[in-house]
Amino acid sequence: MASNQLTVFICSLLLLPLLVFPSTAAHDETAPTEPMKKKVDVVVEGIVYCQSCKYSGSWSLTGAKPIPSAKVSVVCKNSNKQVSFYKTYETDAYGYFYAQLDGLQDEQ
């Protein structure tokens, strides 16, 4: 008698996951009409400086001063070298800008 109860108990434990976790094979058969584009979160940030004429042509920022209210353009091109995203941003009083590229989409 105990053996039958143990067998029923073990079978119940083995079948329980089938009731709790439905099959992942059950899904909607309708396919999307066009491929979905991935949403991409991209941010560009930086500081715009006016480089000292003394160091022109170099990477030196010695004596450089940040430019407030400078216009910064962000241009992205697709694989066909066509502009796919363009937006301008403005620096703050310290030459800093933070450009969140809302609307930029991945081609894949």
Secondary structure, 3 states (H helix, E strand, C coil): CHHHHHHHHHHHHHHHHHHHCCCCCCCCCCCCCCCCCCECCCEEEEECEECCHHHCCCCCCCCCEECCCCEEEEEEECCCCCEEEEEEEECCCCCEEEEECCCCECCC
